[in-house]
Amino acid sequence: MSCTLMSGRPALASHSLIAVLLAALQDAGRLDDIPERLLRRRLESALTVGNPDGSYVLPILERADAFLRHVQDRTHKAYVGAGAEPIRIDYPSLRDAVATPPAYLNDYLDLVERLRANPQVARELLQVAELTCFDALLGDSAWKAKSFAHLFTMEHKGLLLVGLRCLSRIAGAQVASALRGLHDLPFEASSGLVPDRGEPAGQDTLFDPDGSSGRAEV
């Protein structure tokens, strides 16, 4: 299989994209049971203190901040009492440093909501990602089979590129750029196609060998 030839950044990017999509699909399913604000709160907690249900770390950090303020005030008063000029030094809050969620959370939740809004396409997205990352981008042609034609619509490409944008925000542009070829892949099938699993070996492909798009049979 062609994915055995992958190494370095392309392999990391491909597996990372699938991991992001898998997590987003799971969270999209959770939106059927919980509101978005609760999912956001759980994700913020998971991404900051490491536990979506954690309720102990931040109160402890608040007490640590209070203790540091107490020590600072006591030391400051002692210096002033000894005749030194008053100097106030601000220090960062431990609680704020830990509790601030990463900037990519909004992009991730945008992906989650898009997946939930289009479940028909969302349930096929992992297969699309595997075919594009581990077949199409490596120069193979299995992804062009008519049995996969229903997976290569503009809707699939749109969600896949949203996932790639999210990966770029999470892991950095250097990682995501290894999959920039996704932008150029032809997703030209009709959204109304039904997969045909009965095609014999050696079947025609959705796309002509020279790279031009063909017409899928419906």
BALOBA-1460 file (C-alpha; in Angstrom, 3 decimals):
// residues 218
<rec num="1" residu="m" x="0.000" y="0.000" z="0.000"/>
<rec num="2" residu="s" x="1.281" y="3.438" z="-0.869"/>
<rec num="3" residu="c" x="1.016" y="4.771" z="2.677"/>
<rec num="4" residu="t" x="3.956" y="2.516" z="3.587"/>
<rec num="5" residu="l" x="6.115" y="4.843" z="1.491"/>
<rec num="6" residu="m" x="5.129" y="7.897" z="3.490"/>
<rec num="7" residu="s" x="7.604" y="9.360" z="5.891"/>
<rec num="8" residu="g" x="8.308" y="12.538" z="7.789"/>
<rec num="9" residu="r" x="6.038" y="15.547" z="7.510"/>
<rec num="10" residu="p" x="3.458" y="14.152" z="5.016"/>
<rec num="11" residu="a" x="2.846" y="11.114" z="7.208"/>
<rec num="12" residu="l" x="2.549" y="13.245" z="10.338"/>
<rec num="13" residu="a" x="0.182" y="15.666" z="8.612"/>
<rec num="14" residu="s" x="-2.019" y="12.897" z="7.195"/>
<rec num="15" residu="h" x="-2.430" y="11.081" z="10.486"/>
<rec num="16" residu="s" x="-2.918" y="14.388" z="12.309"/>
<rec num="17" residu="l" x="-5.686" y="15.435" z="9.919"/>
<rec num="18" residu="i" x="-7.507" y="12.151" z="10.445"/>
<rec num="19" residu="a" x="-7.119" y="12.522" z="14.216"/>
<rec num="20" residu="v" x="-8.627" y="16.025" z="14.079"/>
<rec num="21" residu="l" x="-11.529" y="14.816" z="11.919"/>
<rec num="22" residu="l" x="-12.178" y="11.833" z="14.182"/>
<rec num="23" residu="a" x="-12.283" y="14.020" z="17.291"/>
<rec num="24" residu="a" x="-14.532" y="16.568" z="15.568"/>
<rec num="25" residu="l" x="-16.929" y="13.858" z="14.384"/>
<rec num="26" residu="q" x="-17.234" y="12.520" z="17.918"/>
<rec num="27" residu="d" x="-17.910" y="15.989" z="19.298"/>
<rec num="28" residu="a" x="-20.417" y="16.658" z="16.514"/>
<rec num="29" residu="g" x="-22.324" y="13.631" z="17.749"/>
<rec num="30" residu="r" x="-22.261" y="14.993" z="21.299"/>
<rec num="31" residu="l" x="-24.078" y="18.122" z="20.144"/>
<rec num="32" residu="d" x="-27.202" y="15.970" z="19.818"/>
<rec num="33" residu="d" x="-27.199" y="15.613" z="23.609"/>
<rec num="34" residu="i" x="-25.580" y="18.770" z="24.968"/>
<rec num="35" residu="p" x="-25.669" y="22.450" z="23.902"/>
<rec num="36" residu="e" x="-22.688" y="24.028" z="22.175"/>
<rec num="37" residu="r" x="-21.859" y="26.223" z="25.181"/>
<rec num="38" residu="l" x="-21.490" y="23.135" z="27.392"/>
<rec num="39" residu="l" x="-19.308" y="21.388" z="24.820"/>
<rec num="40" residu="r" x="-17.161" y="24.510" z="24.612"/>
<rec num="41" residu="r" x="-16.799" y="24.620" z="28.392"/>
<rec num="42" residu="r" x="-15.805" y="20.949" z="28.539"/>
<rec num="43" residu="l" x="-13.280" y="21.404" z="25.749"/>
<rec num="44" residu="e" x="-11.809" y="24.481" z="27.416"/>
<rec num="45" residu="s" x="-11.368" y="22.501" z="30.607"/>
<rec num="46" residu="a" x="-9.857" y="19.521" z="28.776"/>
<rec num="47" residu="l" x="-7.415" y="21.748" z="26.880"/>
<rec num="48" residu="t" x="-6.318" y="23.738" z="29.917"/>
<rec num="49" residu="v" x="-6.383" y="21.570" z="33.037"/>
<rec num="50" residu="g" x="-6.436" y="18.233" z="31.212"/>
<rec num="51" residu="n" x="-9.851" y="17.067" z="32.405"/>
<rec num="52" residu="p" x="-13.208" y="18.043" z="30.838"/>
<rec num="53" residu="d" x="-14.828" y="17.623" z="34.249"/>
<rec num="54" residu="g" x="-11.968" y="19.050" z="36.277"/>
<rec num="55" residu="s" x="-13.067" y="21.420" z="39.028"/>
<rec num="56" residu="y" x="-10.104" y="21.452" z="41.411"/>
<rec num="57" residu="v" x="-7.070" y="22.820" z="39.554"/>
<rec num="58" residu="l" x="-8.307" y="26.375" z="38.954"/>
<rec num="59" residu="p" x="-9.439" y="26.980" z="42.565"/>
<rec num="60" residu="i" x="-6.007" y="25.824" z="43.750"/>
<rec num="61" residu="l" x="-4.334" y="28.220" z="41.325"/>
<rec num="62" residu="e" x="-6.572" y="31.039" z="42.578"/>
<rec num="63" residu="r" x="-5.342" y="30.343" z="46.111"/>
<rec num="64" residu="a" x="-1.755" y="30.324" z="44.816"/>
<rec num="65" residu="d" x="-2.330" y="33.725" z="43.221"/>
<rec num="66" residu="a" x="-3.778" y="35.037" z="46.474"/>
<rec num="67" residu="f" x="-0.757" y="33.743" z="48.403"/>
<rec num="68" residu="l" x="1.675" y="35.400" z="45.978"/>
<rec num="69" residu="r" x="-0.201" y="38.703" z="46.340"/>
<rec num="70" residu="h" x="0.004" y="38.380" z="50.124"/>
<rec num="71" residu="v" x="3.770" y="37.755" z="50.032"/>
<rec num="72" residu="q" x="4.272" y="40.608" z="47.604"/>
<rec num="73" residu="d" x="2.250" y="43.050" z="49.704"/>
<rec num="74" residu="r" x="4.034" y="42.036" z="52.891"/>
<rec num="75" residu="t" x="7.470" y="42.374" z="51.281"/>
<rec num="76" residu="h" x="6.510" y="45.695" z="49.703"/>
<rec num="77" residu="k" x="5.351" y="47.117" z="53.012"/>
<rec num="78" residu="a" x="8.540" y="45.960" z="54.712"/>
<rec num="79" residu="y" x="10.728" y="47.766" z="52.175"/>
<rec num="80" residu="v" x="8.647" y="50.927" z="52.417"/>
<rec num="81" residu="g" x="8.796" y="50.710" z="56.195"/>
<rec num="82" residu="a" x="12.590" y="50.573" z="55.956"/>
<rec num="83" residu="g" x="12.640" y="53.795" z="53.927"/>
<rec num="84" residu="a" x="12.817" y="52.410" z="50.389"/>
<rec num="85" residu="e" x="10.877" y="53.944" z="47.540"/>
<rec num="86" residu="p" x="7.625" y="52.110" z="46.818"/>
<rec num="87" residu="i" x="7.886" y="49.850" z="43.762"/>
<rec num="88" residu="r" x="4.997" y="47.809" z="42.487"/>
<rec num="89" residu="i" x="5.877" y="44.829" z="40.273"/>
<rec num="90" residu="d" x="3.067" y="43.081" z="38.460"/>
<rec num="91" residu="y" x="3.305" y="39.324" z="37.994"/>
<rec num="92" residu="p" x="1.238" y="37.082" z="35.727"/>
<rec num="93" residu="s" x="-1.684" y="35.204" z="37.202"/>
<rec num="94" residu="l" x="-1.123" y="31.459" z="37.423"/>
<rec num="95" residu="r" x="-4.843" y="30.861" z="37.018"/>
<rec num="96" residu="d" x="-5.112" y="33.019" z="33.914"/>
<rec num="97" residu="a" x="-2.028" y="31.408" z="32.377"/>
<rec num="98" residu="v" x="-3.583" y="27.950" z="32.713"/>
<rec num="99" residu="a" x="-7.257" y="28.784" z="32.158"/>
<rec num="100" residu="t" x="-6.837" y="30.633" z="28.836"/>
<rec num="101" residu="p" x="-8.005" y="28.233" z="26.103"/>
<rec num="102" residu="p" x="-5.922" y="27.878" z="22.935"/>
<rec num="103" residu="a" x="-6.756" y="30.173" z="20.040"/>
<rec num="104" residu="y" x="-7.635" y="27.282" z="17.744"/>
<rec num="105" residu="l" x="-10.676" y="26.279" z="19.801"/>
<rec num="106" residu="n" x="-13.004" y="28.511" z="17.757"/>
<rec num="107" residu="d" x="-11.774" y="26.938" z="14.513"/>
<rec num="108" residu="y" x="-12.276" y="23.471" z="15.949"/>
<rec num="109" residu="l" x="-15.824" y="24.219" z="17.087"/>
<rec num="110" residu="d" x="-16.566" y="25.682" z="13.661"/>
<rec num="111" residu="l" x="-15.528" y="22.340" z="12.144"/>
<rec num="112" residu="v" x="-17.678" y="20.466" z="14.681"/>
<rec num="113" residu="e" x="-20.762" y="22.537" z="13.881"/>
<rec num="114" residu="r" x="-20.244" y="22.154" z="10.118"/>
<rec num="115" residu="l" x="-20.006" y="18.391" z="10.497"/>
<rec num="116" residu="r" x="-23.170" y="18.278" z="12.553"/>
<rec num="117" residu="a" x="-24.997" y="20.417" z="9.989"/>
<rec num="118" residu="n" x="-24.164" y="17.974" z="7.169"/>
<rec num="119" residu="p" x="-24.279" y="14.441" z="8.625"/>
<rec num="120" residu="q" x="-24.617" y="12.771" z="5.224"/>
<rec num="121" residu="v" x="-21.225" y="14.056" z="4.136"/>
<rec num="122" residu="a" x="-19.686" y="14.012" z="7.617"/>
<rec num="123" residu="r" x="-20.116" y="10.253" z="8.043"/>
<rec num="124" residu="e" x="-18.059" y="9.676" z="4.880"/>
<rec num="125" residu="l" x="-15.318" y="12.185" z="5.641"/>
<rec num="126" residu="l" x="-12.850" y="9.800" z="7.282"/>
<rec num="127" residu="q" x="-12.920" y="7.583" z="4.197"/>
<rec num="128" residu="v" x="-12.424" y="10.637" z="1.996"/>
<rec num="129" residu="a" x="-9.428" y="11.690" z="4.102"/>
<rec num="130" residu="e" x="-7.873" y="8.237" z="3.867"/>
<rec num="131" residu="l" x="-8.321" y="8.063" z="0.095"/>
<rec num="132" residu="t" x="-6.926" y="11.538" z="-0.486"/>
<rec num="133" residu="c" x="-4.005" y="11.364" z="1.964"/>
<rec num="134" residu="f" x="-2.912" y="7.766" z="1.473"/>
<rec num="135" residu="d" x="-3.783" y="7.273" z="-2.185"/>
<rec num="136" residu="a" x="-4.472" y="10.397" z="-4.252"/>
<rec num="137" residu="l" x="-1.657" y="12.563" z="-2.859"/>
<rec num="138" residu="l" x="0.773" y="9.691" z="-3.374"/>
<rec num="139" residu="g" x="-0.029" y="9.394" z="-7.045"/>
<rec num="140" residu="d" x="-2.120" y="6.222" z="-6.942"/>
<rec num="141" residu="s" x="-5.440" y="5.837" z="-8.722"/>
<rec num="142" residu="a" x="-7.662" y="3.684" z="-6.501"/>
<rec num="143" residu="w" x="-9.485" y="6.825" z="-5.366"/>
<rec num="144" residu="k" x="-10.679" y="7.366" z="-8.953"/>
<rec num="145" residu="a" x="-12.787" y="4.190" z="-9.015"/>
<rec num="146" residu="k" x="-16.481" y="4.679" z="-9.693"/>
<rec num="147" residu="s" x="-17.283" y="2.969" z="-6.398"/>
<rec num="148" residu="f" x="-15.713" y="5.982" z="-4.667"/>
<rec num="149" residu="a" x="-17.255" y="8.603" z="-6.940"/>
<rec num="150" residu="h" x="-19.889" y="9.587" z="-4.385"/>
<rec num="151" residu="l" x="-17.112" y="10.614" z="-1.977"/>
<rec num="152" residu="f" x="-15.614" y="13.314" z="-4.186"/>
<rec num="153" residu="t" x="-18.171" y="16.088" z="-4.284"/>
<rec num="154" residu="m" x="-17.531" y="19.749" z="-3.524"/>
<rec num="155" residu="e" x="-19.292" y="19.285" z="-0.192"/>
<rec num="156" residu="h" x="-16.752" y="16.642" z="0.801"/>
<rec num="157" residu="k" x="-13.901" y="18.860" z="-0.327"/>
<rec num="158" residu="g" x="-15.289" y="21.829" z="1.580"/>
<rec num="159" residu="l" x="-15.430" y="19.956" z="4.883"/>
<rec num="160" residu="l" x="-12.043" y="18.373" z="4.255"/>
<rec num="161" residu="l" x="-10.449" y="21.782" z="3.708"/>
<rec num="162" residu="v" x="-12.104" y="23.137" z="6.856"/>
<rec num="163" residu="g" x="-10.470" y="20.235" z="8.673"/>
<rec num="164" residu="l" x="-7.127" y="21.107" z="7.061"/>
<rec num="165" residu="r" x="-7.510" y="24.736" z="8.144"/>
<rec num="166" residu="c" x="-8.205" y="23.556" z="11.675"/>
<rec num="167" residu="l" x="-5.105" y="21.345" z="11.572"/>
<rec num="168" residu="s" x="-3.065" y="24.350" z="10.478"/>
<rec num="169" residu="r" x="-4.271" y="26.337" z="13.498"/>
<rec num="170" residu="i" x="-3.573" y="23.435" z="15.876"/>
<rec num="171" residu="a" x="-0.261" y="22.076" z="14.599"/>
<rec num="172" residu="g" x="1.037" y="25.012" z="12.572"/>
<rec num="173" residu="a" x="1.224" y="25.883" z="8.907"/>
<rec num="174" residu="q" x="4.435" y="23.910" z="8.441"/>
<rec num="175" residu="v" x="2.645" y="20.657" z="9.258"/>
<rec num="176" residu="a" x="-0.529" y="21.390" z="7.316"/>
<rec num="177" residu="s" x="1.380" y="22.576" z="4.228"/>
<rec num="178" residu="a" x="2.400" y="18.975" z="3.574"/>
<rec num="179" residu="l" x="-1.225" y="18.416" z="2.503"/>
<rec num="180" residu="r" x="-1.596" y="21.521" z="0.351"/>
<rec num="181" residu="g" x="-2.188" y="19.214" z="-2.619"/>
<rec num="182" residu="l" x="-5.720" y="18.671" z="-1.297"/>
<rec num="183" residu="h" x="-6.652" y="22.064" z="-2.750"/>
<rec num="184" residu="d" x="-5.836" y="20.866" z="-6.262"/>
<rec num="185" residu="l" x="-7.573" y="17.477" z="-6.247"/>
<rec num="186" residu="p" x="-10.638" y="17.396" z="-8.533"/>
<rec num="187" residu="f" x="-13.778" y="16.908" z="-6.470"/>
<rec num="188" residu="e" x="-16.216" y="17.040" z="-9.353"/>
<rec num="189" residu="a" x="-18.691" y="14.248" z="-8.738"/>
<rec num="190" residu="s" x="-22.393" y="14.879" z="-8.272"/>
<rec num="191" residu="s" x="-23.718" y="14.875" z="-4.721"/>
<rec num="192" residu="g" x="-26.549" y="12.610" z="-5.880"/>
<rec num="193" residu="l" x="-24.307" y="9.695" z="-6.832"/>
<rec num="194" residu="v" x="-24.949" y="6.318" z="-5.252"/>
<rec num="195" residu="p" x="-21.919" y="4.061" z="-4.665"/>
<rec num="196" residu="d" x="-21.769" y="1.081" z="-7.037"/>
<rec num="197" residu="r" x="-20.036" y="-1.837" z="-5.321"/>
<rec num="198" residu="g" x="-20.728" y="-4.283" z="-8.150"/>
<rec num="199" residu="e" x="-18.260" y="-2.976" z="-10.720"/>
<rec num="200" residu="p" x="-15.919" y="-5.664" z="-12.109"/>
<rec num="201" residu="a" x="-12.152" y="-5.402" z="-11.913"/>
<rec num="202" residu="g" x="-10.637" y="-3.089" z="-14.485"/>
<rec num="203" residu="q" x="-13.616" y="-0.754" z="-14.421"/>
<rec num="204" residu="d" x="-13.486" y="2.733" z="-15.889"/>
<rec num="205" residu="t" x="-12.447" y="5.425" z="-13.482"/>
<rec num="206" residu="l" x="-14.274" y="8.575" z="-12.570"/>
<rec num="207" residu="f" x="-11.393" y="10.633" z="-13.944"/>
<rec num="208" residu="d" x="-9.552" y="10.058" z="-17.195"/>
<rec num="209" residu="p" x="-5.903" y="8.877" z="-16.967"/>
<rec num="210" residu="d" x="-4.667" y="12.168" z="-18.375"/>
<rec num="211" residu="g" x="-6.145" y="13.987" z="-15.390"/>
<rec num="212" residu="s" x="-9.222" y="15.451" z="-17.077"/>
<rec num="213" residu="s" x="-12.520" y="14.820" z="-15.401"/>
<rec num="214" residu="g" x="-14.878" y="12.250" z="-16.849"/>
<rec num="215" residu="r" x="-18.560" y="11.701" z="-16.353"/>
<rec num="216" residu="a" x="-19.672" y="9.343" z="-13.646"/>
<rec num="217" residu="e" x="-22.480" y="7.016" z="-14.578"/>
<rec num="218" residu="v" x="-25.559" y="7.405" z="-12.429"/>
